[in-house]
Amino acid sequence: MPMAADVDTIERTSIVAYTLLNELHEVLALPKAPDDVTLGILMGMAMFLDDKVGPMRAKRLMSEAPTIVLKTDAHVTTDQTQRILPVLRAFGDHLKELRMKAERPVSGSVG
């Protein structure tokens, strides 16, 4: 079992990821085909994990996953979501800033 500090980090990260994915699903889901967005999220998560974890570490992480238990029995409560909202707002601000940078015209000359 991971140390207490690691469990707290894992739990906070999982709550942020859950809340972010839930909000993303709300934005992208089509009323007639919500499962398509769910499958897209699963595929994106699989690609992310393949890039970040790779096949060797994936086996180790998946073998440890059943021992990681959230304090709320693997359910994210409304209170937990409310505590995570500042993280999501900061992420949203970050995305807005990236978009604004991409939209700014390049003016002047170099040199």
Z-matrix of the N, CA and C atoms (Angstrom, degrees):
N
C 1 1.461
C 2 1.527 1 108.63
N 3 1.337 2 118.33 1 136.79
C 4 1.458 3 120.87 2 178.89
C 5 1.524 4 111.23 3 -63.88
N 6 1.326 5 116.28 4 159.89
C 7 1.457 6 121.69 5 177.52
C 8 1.527 7 109.22 6 -65.46
N 9 1.348 8 116.76 7 161.44
C 10 1.466 9 122.00 8 -175.98
C 11 1.525 10 112.15 9 -56.61
N 12 1.328 11 117.67 10 -43.13
C 13 1.463 12 120.24 11 -179.49
C 14 1.522 13 110.29 12 -62.24
N 15 1.332 14 116.51 13 -39.70
C 16 1.462 15 120.23 14 178.29
C 17 1.519 16 111.23 15 -65.03
N 18 1.338 17 117.33 16 -40.52
C 19 1.460 18 121.49 17 179.57
C 20 1.522 19 109.64 18 -63.38
N 21 1.340 20 117.76 19 -41.71
C 22 1.461 21 120.68 20 178.16
C 23 1.524 22 110.82 21 -62.29
N 24 1.318 23 117.39 22 -42.65
C 25 1.462 24 121.32 23 178.21
C 26 1.524 25 110.54 24 -64.47
N 27 1.309 26 116.91 25 -43.43
C 28 1.465 27 121.46 26 178.91
C 29 1.520 28 109.84 27 -61.99
N 30 1.327 29 116.52 28 -44.89
C 31 1.465 30 119.85 29 -178.46
C 32 1.528 31 111.06 30 -64.86
N 33 1.341 32 117.55 31 -47.27
C 34 1.471 33 120.09 32 179.03
C 35 1.520 34 111.12 33 -60.14
N 36 1.322 35 116.16 34 -44.17
C 37 1.461 36 120.32 35 -179.52
C 38 1.521 37 111.29 36 -63.42
N 39 1.315 38 116.84 37 -41.32
C 40 1.464 39 119.57 38 -179.65
C 41 1.521 40 111.12 39 -66.85
N 42 1.316 41 118.25 40 -36.00
C 43 1.466 42 121.28 41 177.81
C 44 1.525 43 110.54 42 -67.85
N 45 1.330 44 117.18 43 -41.91
C 46 1.467 45 120.65 44 176.59
C 47 1.528 46 109.88 45 -61.69
N 48 1.334 47 116.80 46 -47.00
C 49 1.467 48 120.58 47 -179.10
C 50 1.524 49 110.78 48 -61.94
N 51 1.317 50 117.31 49 -43.93
C 52 1.461 51 120.85 50 179.00
C 53 1.525 52 110.84 51 -60.34
N 54 1.325 53 116.52 52 -48.49
C 55 1.461 54 120.97 53 -177.87
C 56 1.521 55 110.89 54 -64.05
N 57 1.329 56 116.69 55 -42.68
C 58 1.459 57 120.80 56 178.59
C 59 1.528 58 110.87 57 -62.47
N 60 1.324 59 117.16 58 -46.27
C 61 1.467 60 120.46 59 179.70
C 62 1.529 61 111.68 60 -65.47
N 63 1.320 62 116.62 61 -36.48
C 64 1.455 63 120.18 62 177.36
C 65 1.531 64 110.77 63 -62.98
N 66 1.332 65 116.38 64 -45.17
C 67 1.466 66 120.57 65 178.50
C 68 1.529 67 110.88 66 -65.87
N 69 1.317 68 116.91 67 -40.86
C 70 1.456 69 121.13 68 178.17
C 71 1.531 70 110.38 69 -61.17
N 72 1.316 71 116.43 70 -42.39
C 73 1.466 72 120.54 71 178.63
C 74 1.525 73 110.45 72 -61.74
N 75 1.339 74 116.48 73 -42.02
C 76 1.466 75 120.37 74 179.20
C 77 1.528 76 111.29 75 -60.43
N 78 1.323 77 117.08 76 -38.77
C 79 1.465 78 121.59 77 -178.42
C 80 1.527 79 111.24 78 -72.52
N 81 1.328 80 117.08 79 -40.25
C 82 1.461 81 121.03 80 -172.42
C 83 1.523 82 115.12 81 -92.08
N 84 1.317 83 117.60 82 -24.52
C 85 1.464 84 120.69 83 -170.76
C 86 1.529 85 111.90 84 -64.33
N 87 1.305 86 115.04 85 134.67
C 88 1.454 87 122.01 86 173.49
C 89 1.520 88 107.25 87 -93.51
N 90 1.326 89 117.88 88 136.34
C 91 1.477 90 119.00 89 -177.36
C 92 1.527 91 113.50 90 -55.02
N 93 1.323 92 117.44 91 -33.89
C 94 1.464 93 119.60 92 -177.31
C 95 1.524 94 113.26 93 -89.88
N 96 1.330 95 117.75 94 -9.88
C 97 1.473 96 119.68 95 -177.06
C 98 1.531 97 111.67 96 -145.67
N 99 1.334 98 118.65 97 55.73
C 100 1.471 99 119.25 98 -178.68
C 101 1.523 100 112.90 99 -65.49
N 102 1.327 101 117.36 100 -26.99
C 103 1.460 102 120.09 101 -179.54
C 104 1.524 103 112.14 102 -67.62
N 105 1.322 104 117.26 103 -28.12
C 106 1.463 105 119.59 104 177.87
C 107 1.523 106 110.65 105 -61.71
N 108 1.330 107 116.58 106 -40.75
C 109 1.464 108 120.39 107 178.47
C 110 1.525 109 109.95 108 -69.13
N 111 1.324 110 116.86 109 -39.64
C 112 1.468 111 120.22 110 177.39
C 113 1.525 112 110.36 111 -60.26
N 114 1.317 113 116.83 112 -44.30
C 115 1.465 114 120.10 113 178.51
C 116 1.528 115 110.92 114 -64.89
N 117 1.320 116 117.46 115 -38.04
C 118 1.459 117 120.64 116 176.46
C 119 1.524 118 111.92 117 -63.19
N 120 1.331 119 116.67 118 -40.87
C 121 1.469 120 120.68 119 176.94
C 122 1.522 121 109.90 120 -63.47
N 123 1.336 122 117.35 121 -43.57
C 124 1.470 123 120.46 122 177.54
C 125 1.524 124 111.24 123 -60.17
N 126 1.320 125 116.31 124 -43.65
C 127 1.455 126 119.96 125 179.86
C 128 1.532 127 110.61 126 -64.89
N 129 1.318 128 116.94 127 -42.54
C 130 1.465 129 120.51 128 177.33
C 131 1.519 130 112.19 129 -62.81
N 132 1.345 131 116.50 130 -40.57
C 133 1.464 132 119.83 131 177.30
C 134 1.513 133 110.65 132 -64.58
N 135 1.322 134 117.22 133 -40.73
C 136 1.466 135 120.55 134 178.40
C 137 1.526 136 110.72 135 -61.90
N 138 1.338 137 117.06 136 -42.44
C 139 1.471 138 120.29 137 178.60
C 140 1.530 139 110.54 138 -64.95
N 141 1.343 140 116.62 139 -41.31
C 142 1.457 141 121.16 140 178.70
C 143 1.525 142 110.42 141 -61.58
N 144 1.330 143 116.12 142 -47.46
C 145 1.463 144 120.19 143 -178.82
C 146 1.518 145 111.75 144 -65.85
N 147 1.312 146 117.23 145 -37.05
C 148 1.454 147 120.32 146 176.92
C 149 1.528 148 110.28 147 -61.39
N 150 1.338 149 116.70 148 -42.46
C 151 1.467 150 121.08 149 178.34
C 152 1.524 151 112.34 150 -67.96
N 153 1.332 152 116.78 151 -43.37
C 154 1.466 153 121.07 152 -173.06
C 155 1.517 154 113.86 153 -86.30
N 156 1.315 155 117.38 154 -32.89
C 157 1.459 156 120.53 155 -172.61
C 158 1.517 157 111.65 156 -104.67
N 159 1.307 158 116.40 157 -49.24
C 160 1.460 159 120.00 158 -176.38
C 161 1.510 160 111.15 159 77.24
N 162 1.323 161 117.02 160 166.62
C 163 1.468 162 120.50 161 -173.20
C 164 1.530 163 114.69 162 -68.17
N 165 1.330 164 118.33 163 -31.65
C 166 1.469 165 119.27 164 -177.09
C 167 1.523 166 111.95 165 -70.03
N 168 1.331 167 115.96 166 -48.36
C 169 1.461 168 119.22 167 -178.97
C 170 1.521 169 111.97 168 -75.42
N 171 1.320 170 117.97 169 -26.10
C 172 1.464 171 120.68 170 -179.07
C 173 1.525 172 111.06 171 -58.58
N 174 1.318 173 116.96 172 -41.03
C 175 1.467 174 120.13 173 -179.98
C 176 1.526 175 110.13 174 -61.19
N 177 1.339 176 116.98 175 -45.51
C 178 1.455 177 121.21 176 179.33
C 179 1.530 178 110.99 177 -63.31
N 180 1.324 179 116.73 178 -46.54
C 181 1.459 180 119.92 179 -178.39
C 182 1.526 181 111.53 180 -64.02
N 183 1.317 182 116.75 181 -42.19
C 184 1.459 183 119.45 182 -179.97
C 185 1.526 184 111.97 183 -68.04
N 186 1.323 185 117.10 184 -30.59
C 187 1.464 186 118.64 185 177.04
C 188 1.525 187 110.98 186 -71.45
N 189 1.341 188 117.67 187 -28.10
C 190 1.465 189 121.47 188 177.93
C 191 1.519 190 112.46 189 -84.89
N 192 1.329 191 117.67 190 -23.05
C 193 1.463 192 121.31 191 -174.29
C 194 1.534 193 113.79 192 -53.24
N 195 1.336 194 120.02 193 -42.84
C 196 1.475 195 118.49 194 -179.30
C 197 1.525 196 113.86 195 -63.49
N 198 1.325 197 118.85 196 -21.48
C 199 1.462 198 119.96 197 -179.51
C 200 1.524 199 112.36 198 -85.28
N 201 1.323 200 117.35 199 -8.91
C 202 1.461 201 121.11 200 178.92
C 203 1.520 202 107.61 201 -88.46
N 204 1.317 203 116.56 202 113.91
C 205 1.454 204 121.11 203 -177.71
C 206 1.519 205 108.32 204 -120.28
N 207 1.313 206 115.66 205 123.25
C 208 1.460 207 119.63 206 175.47
C 209 1.520 208 109.45 207 -69.27
N 210 1.309 209 115.96 208 149.38
C 211 1.456 210 120.28 209 -179.99
C 212 1.521 211 111.72 210 -60.63
N 213 1.311 212 117.04 211 -22.68
C 214 1.467 213 120.76 212 -179.05
C 215 1.521 214 111.26 213 -103.54
N 216 1.311 215 117.66 214 27.00
C 217 1.460 216 123.03 215 176.31
C 218 1.524 217 112.27 216 58.46
N 219 1.326 218 115.62 217 46.50
C 220 1.465 219 124.01 218 174.50
C 221 1.521 220 113.52 219 65.04
N 222 1.313 221 117.13 220 23.66
C 223 1.458 222 121.39 221 173.17
C 224 1.518 223 107.86 222 -120.24
N 225 1.314 224 116.31 223 137.74
C 226 1.458 225 120.09 224 178.09
C 227 1.520 226 107.37 225 -92.59
N 228 1.324 227 115.37 226 121.32
C 229 1.463 228 120.78 227 -177.69
C 230 1.525 229 110.55 228 -83.98
N 231 1.301 230 116.00 229 164.47
C 232 1.465 231 121.78 230 176.98
C 233 1.525 232 109.98 231 -60.59
N 234 1.325 233 117.39 232 -39.83
C 235 1.458 234 121.08 233 178.70
C 236 1.536 235 111.25 234 -61.42
N 237 1.320 236 116.21 235 -43.44
C 238 1.459 237 119.73 236 178.76
C 239 1.527 238 110.66 237 -64.19
N 240 1.325 239 116.96 238 -41.51
C 241 1.465 240 120.66 239 177.98
C 242 1.521 241 110.38 240 -61.09
N 243 1.316 242 117.33 241 -42.82
C 244 1.465 243 120.75 242 179.59
C 245 1.529 244 111.64 243 -62.11
N 246 1.322 245 117.34 244 -37.24
C 247 1.468 246 120.33 245 178.43
C 248 1.515 247 111.93 246 -69.93
N 249 1.330 248 117.42 247 -24.69
C 250 1.462 249 122.14 248 -178.00
C 251 1.528 250 111.70 249 -86.68
N 252 1.324 251 118.36 250 -18.96
C 253 1.460 252 120.77 251 -176.01
C 254 1.528 253 114.54 252 -52.85
N 255 1.323 254 120.70 253 -37.83
C 256 1.467 255 118.44 254 176.39
C 257 1.533 256 113.04 255 -59.60
N 258 1.325 257 116.94 256 -33.74
C 259 1.461 258 120.76 257 177.02
C 260 1.522 259 109.45 258 -65.74
N 261 1.330 260 116.16 259 -44.29
C 262 1.466 261 119.75 260 179.57
C 263 1.524 262 111.22 261 -66.18
N 264 1.324 263 116.92 262 -37.79
C 265 1.470 264 119.22 263 177.01
C 266 1.521 265 110.84 264 -63.56
N 267 1.319 266 116.75 265 -42.86
C 268 1.472 267 120.23 266 177.98
C 269 1.524 268 110.23 267 -62.49
N 270 1.319 269 117.01 268 -39.50
C 271 1.459 270 121.07 269 177.58
C 272 1.528 271 110.26 270 -64.49
N 273 1.331 272 116.53 271 -43.14
C 274 1.460 273 120.80 272 176.84
C 275 1.516 274 111.70 273 -61.05
N 276 1.333 275 117.13 274 -42.17
C 277 1.466 276 120.80 275 177.02
C 278 1.524 277 110.87 276 -62.72
N 279 1.316 278 116.03 277 -39.55
C 280 1.466 279 120.97 278 177.88
C 281 1.532 280 110.14 279 -61.70
N 282 1.327 281 116.77 280 -44.78
C 283 1.459 282 120.40 281 178.68
C 284 1.527 283 111.72 282 -64.07
N 285 1.337 284 116.57 283 -39.18
C 286 1.474 285 119.76 284 177.12
C 287 1.515 286 110.93 285 -62.09
N 288 1.326 287 116.09 286 -43.05
C 289 1.466 288 120.58 287 179.56
C 290 1.526 289 110.93 288 -62.51
N 291 1.321 290 117.08 289 -41.78
C 292 1.469 291 120.19 290 177.03
C 293 1.526 292 110.84 291 -60.99
N 294 1.310 293 115.59 292 -41.74
C 295 1.470 294 119.84 293 179.95
C 296 1.523 295 110.71 294 -65.90
N 297 1.333 296 116.53 295 -41.79
C 298 1.464 297 119.98 296 179.90
C 299 1.524 298 110.70 297 -64.14
N 300 1.318 299 117.26 298 -39.43
C 301 1.466 300 120.88 299 177.95
C 302 1.521 301 110.50 300 -63.82
N 303 1.317 302 116.62 301 -39.33
C 304 1.463 303 120.72 302 -178.94
C 305 1.526 304 111.52 303 -69.72
N 306 1.335 305 117.29 304 -28.95
C 307 1.459 306 121.19 305 -178.22
C 308 1.520 307 113.17 306 -86.29
N 309 1.330 308 117.92 307 -17.55
C 310 1.465 309 120.24 308 -178.60
C 311 1.521 310 110.45 309 -66.32
N 312 1.331 311 116.48 310 128.00
C 313 1.463 312 118.04 311 176.55
C 314 1.521 313 110.62 312 -72.69
N 315 1.287 314 115.44 313 144.74
C 316 1.456 315 120.72 314 177.11
C 317 1.525 316 106.68 315 -80.98
N 318 1.326 317 116.13 316 121.99
C 319 1.472 318 119.34 317 -178.38
C 320 1.516 319 109.36 318 -120.20
N 321 1.306 320 115.25 319 155.79
C 322 1.458 321 119.81 320 178.88
C 323 1.508 322 111.22 321 81.09
N 324 1.288 323 114.22 322 -177.67
C 325 1.461 324 118.87 323 179.69
C 326 1.520 325 109.98 324 -121.40
N 327 1.281 326 114.58 325 156.36
C 328 1.464 327 120.96 326 178.79
C 329 1.508 328 107.84 327 -87.47
N 330 1.323 329 116.05 328 137.33
C 331 1.446 330 118.70 329 172.59
C 332 1.433 331 112.60 330 104.41
